[in-house]
Amino acid sequence: MNAAPVSRRARPAKVPLSRDLVIETGLRILDTEGSAALTMRRVAKELDTGAASLYVYVAHRDDLLTAMLDHVLSQVEISTEGDWRARVTQLVDSAIDALGRHDGLALVAFGRFPTTEYALGLIEQLRALLCEAGLGPATATWAVDLVYRHIAAESVQRSGDERRARWALRALLNGIIATPAAGGPPRLAREDEIAALQEIERRAGAPFAEVGMHAVAEDEPPTREVLRAFVVEGRAWVWPDAGDQPVGYLVLGMVDGRPHIDQVSVDPAYAGARIGKRLIDHAVLWAKGNGLEEITLTTFTQVPWNGPYYERLGFTYIAPEDETPGLRAIRASEMVHGLDEWPRACMRAAVDGWGRD
């Protein structure tokens, strides 16, 4: 005899979906089944719902991983006792312990610089402690990047050798204290600095001659009138040295309603100091603060410090048929100027989720 069907009313009620429940479920799957098993479909199955239901709370798998990372970082203990070094050490130890309890999540931390609530709070706390140690704002900002990478790397390794990890942090902090940054952070350019920006542009062009692009190396910098327009509109930023003199600059135009990096150049004497990256970071933050979704540029695709570099930062190439009218106009002007003697293309990067290094 067949059993009578069970009424829906007699079934246990499901726990209502929420962002916290989705995050906790994702962490449970990560811990028990590993990173490869963590998919939106698997989380939905665990919650006895459809994958589409999850998109109300997380946009996609990467968004879920970021939320999981932030949830774990919310558990980091921040001490108020001891000197700045003791508090940094305690904070770092707590962060490594929190991340290390979830295999695979440390790799997420290592792959992106966080911009979420608890992650930013942790970073600001680190920055405040390093400023308390006597570091200037620029050095403290750069130092936070190094300490965060140390946390992520130690969380991945989890070697168990606490003495080695403590020594590594001590060596890192000692090096930071002994190595002040050269100037920074970005600030708005002034009209009386336009000639300096043109000189930076001439210096930045020199390396092109080394790869046979002599016409580019010898090209004149933007005119005073062009640069002044960016300065007056508040979309020209410089990276100053310790004496507040510009050693790099970025000017940001607007093309079809989107921010467009017209030029970013750094004095070759400061190569390797990541000044170009910091200027682009600043432009992205400006775009985000103005409610804009992406940022574009045009570049040489085969010059190592052009296209390949921007790809590493997170830019992607735009197919010619997808170029907006404004970008097509820029490319046409570049062709007239002779720049297409070498492969050249448009690129874009999404403002949301920016931070890859």
N, C-alpha and C positions, 0 to 999 in steps of 0.2 A: 504494500500500500504506500503510495507516495506521500511524503510529508507535506503538510500544508505550507504554502508559501509564507515566508516571514514578512510581516508588515514593515514598511520603512520606519513606521513610528516606533517599532520594537527594537530597531537597531541602535547601537550606541551612537550618540551624536558626535560628529567629527569636531575636532578642535578648530575654531575659526582661523583662517589663514591670516598671517601678518608678516611683515618684513622680518621681525625678530625670529619667528618660527621658521621661515625659509632659510635664514642664515644659520640657525642652530641645526637644522636638518642637513644643510650643506656641510657643516663642520663634522657632524656625525658620520656622514658618508665618506668624507675625506679621511677621517681617522680610522674607519673600519675597512674601507675598500680601496683607498688610494685615490690619487689625483685623476687617473685615467677614468675612473668610474663616476667622477663628479660631472654630471651633465644635467641640463635643465629637465630632461625627460626622466632621469633617475630620481631627482629631487621630487618631481611631481608625483612619480609612482609611490615614493615613500610617504607622501602626504595624501595619497588617494585622491588625486585631482588631475586635471589636464595641464600640460605644460603651459598652455596659453594663460592659465590663471596666475602663473607666477610673474608674468610680465607686468602686472600691476605693481609689484613690489621690487623687482630687479629687472633691468633692461635686457640683460644677456648674461652669459656665463662669466665674462670678465667682470661685469658689474657685481655679480654675486661674490666672486673671489675677492674683489676690493672691499666689499661690505664685510666679508668674513675676516679679512685682515684687520679692518678697523675695529671689529668686535673684539678680536683677540688683543689688540693694542689697548683697548679700553681697560684691560685687566692689569696693565703695567703699573706697578707701585712707584710713586714719586715721593722720595724722602724729604723731610724738612730739617733733618739733623746732619751735623757735620759740615765740613767746608765744601767748596764747590766741587773739588775732585772726588770726595767721598760720595757726594750726591749724584754726580755723573756716573760713577762706577756702579752705584746701587741701581740707578735707572737703567743702565745698559744691561746689567745682570738680569734684572726683572724682565726686560724686553726680550732678551735672548731666551730666557726660560719660558716665557709665554708663547713665543713663536715656535720654539723647539718642541713644544708638546703636540704640534700638528704637522706631521710630515707633509711636505709639499707646499705649505703656506709660506715658509721662509723663502722659497724660490720666487713666489709672487712678490714678496717684499723686495727681493734683490732685483727684480726686473722692472720695478717702477718706483718713482718717488711719490709718496702718498700725498693726496690733497683732500683727505677726508677728515671728519671732525676730530676724532681721537688721535689720529696720526699727526695732524697739524698741531694739536695741543702738545703732543709729545715733542715735536720738533721745536715749538716755541719754548718749551721748558728747557730743552737742551741748549737752545740759543741763549736764553737768559742766564743759564749757569756759566756758559763760556764767556759771556760778556762780564759776568761777575768776576771771572778770572783775569779780567783786564784786557780782553781782546777787543779790537775795534769791530764795528758792525760788519764790515766786509769779511774780515777774517773769521768772525763767528759764523757768518752765513755759510761760507765755504766749509768750515770745520764741521758744521752739522751734517753736511753731505757725507763727509768722510766717516763720521761716527755712525751715521745711519747705515752706511755700507758695511761697516764693521759688525753691527748688530745682525744684519741680514746674513753676512757670510758665516759668522759664528753659529747662527741658528741653523744654517744648512749643514754645517760640518758636525756640530754636536759631538765633538771628539771626546768629551768628558774630562779633558785635561784642563782643569780650572786654572792651574798655575800658568799654563801657556796663554790661555785666554786673557787672564789678568795682565800678564806681561805685555801682550799685544796692545791692549787698551792703554796701558801706561806709556808704552813707546809712542803710540799714536798721539796721546794728549801732550806728551813732552815735545814732540815734533811740531804740533800745532802751535803751542805756546812760543816756540822758538822761531816760527816762520810766519810773520805777519803778511797778510795779503797786500798786493800792490793796488791800492786804491779801490774804487767801486763803492757802493753799487751803482747801477745806472742812474743818471739824472737827465733832466731836459737839457738840450743843447742851447747855447746862447748865441745871439747874432755875432758877438765879437769873437766867436770860435769858428766861424765858417771857413776862414783860411786854414785853420788847423785841420778841419775835416777834409779839405781838399788835399792837404799834404798827406794825411793818413791814406787817402785813396790812391795817391801816386805811389806811396810805399807798398801798399797792399797789391798793387798791380805788378810789381817787380817779379814775384814768383812765376807769373804766367810766361815770362820770357824763358824760364828754365825748362818749360815743356814745349817750346817752339811757338808759343802764341804771342809773338812780338807785337802784333797790332793791338791786342788787348792790353798788354803791358804798357804800351806807349799811348793808349787812349787818354784823352783829357778827362779830369774828374768832372762831376756835375758843376754847372755854373753857380756863381754866387746867388743869382736870382732863384734858381731851382731849389738850392739848399735853404735859402731864406724863407721860401714859402712853407717848407716843412717845419722850420723852426717856429715861425709865426703861428702856424696851426697847431703847435704842441705835439707834433708827431715826429720829432727828431730827438734821439737820446744818445748820450755819450757814456763811455766807460772811462772814468778819470783815473789817473795814476795817483800815487801818494801825495803829489803836489797839486792835485785837482786839475791836471792838464789832460785833455782827451787823448786816449791811445786806441780807441775804437769807437765806431758810431753805427747807428742804424736809423734809417728814415723809412717811414711807413706811409704809403699812399692808400687811397681807397679806390678799388676797381669793382664796378658793378655792385656797390654796396658792401664789398668785403675788404678787409684790410689786406694790403699787398706790400710785401717787403721790397721796396724799390732798390735798396742798397744796404748791405751790412759788411763793414770792412774793419779790419784790425791791423794795426802796425805789426809787421812780421817779427819785430823784436819781442813781441809778447805772444808769439805762437806757442800753443800748448797750455796757455793759462785759462782756456775755456771762456774767454771774454765774448767771442761770437755767440756761443751757446747761451750765456747769461743775457746778452742783449736780445736774442730771439725769445728767451723765456719772458723777458720783460714785455716784449711786443705782444706775446700770446696773452699775458695777464691783462694787458690793456684791452685787447680784443674781448676777452672774457668779461671784463668789467663793464664793457659797453654792449653786452648782450649779443655779441657776434659769434657765429658758429665755426668759422674756419678762417685760415690765413693762407695766402698764396705767395708764390714767387716764381721767377724764371731763372734758369741756371744752365750751365754747361753740364751735360750728362756724364762726360767722361773725365772730367778734371777731379782728382781725388778730394780736394777741399771744397768742391761744389756739390754736384748731384749725389755722389755716394755718401758724402758727409750729411747732407740733408735727409737722405734716406735713413741713416742711423738715428737721426734725431726723431724721426716719425713722419716725415713728409712722404707722400706718394705721388707718382707721376700722373698727370692728367692726359688722357687720350686727346689728340687734336680735335676729334669730333665733339668732345665734351667741354672744350674751352668756351668760356663766356665771351660775349662780344668785346668786352674790355680787354680780356687776355689776348684775344686774337689781334686786337689793335696794337698791343704791346709787342707781340711776336712779329707783326708786320713791320713795325718800326725797327726792331732789332735786325731783321733781315736787310732792310734798307741800309742800316748802319754797318753791315758786313759781319755781324756776329755769328751768322749761321754758316760761316766757313768751318766751324766746329759744331758737332751735335749739341742742340740746345732744346729745352722743353719747359713746360709749365709744371709746377708742383703745388700740392695743397696739403694742409694738415688740419685735423679737427682740433678745436680749442678744448673741448671736453676730453678729459683723460690725458691731456698733455703732461709730459714730465719724464718721458723716456729719455735715457741718456745714450 
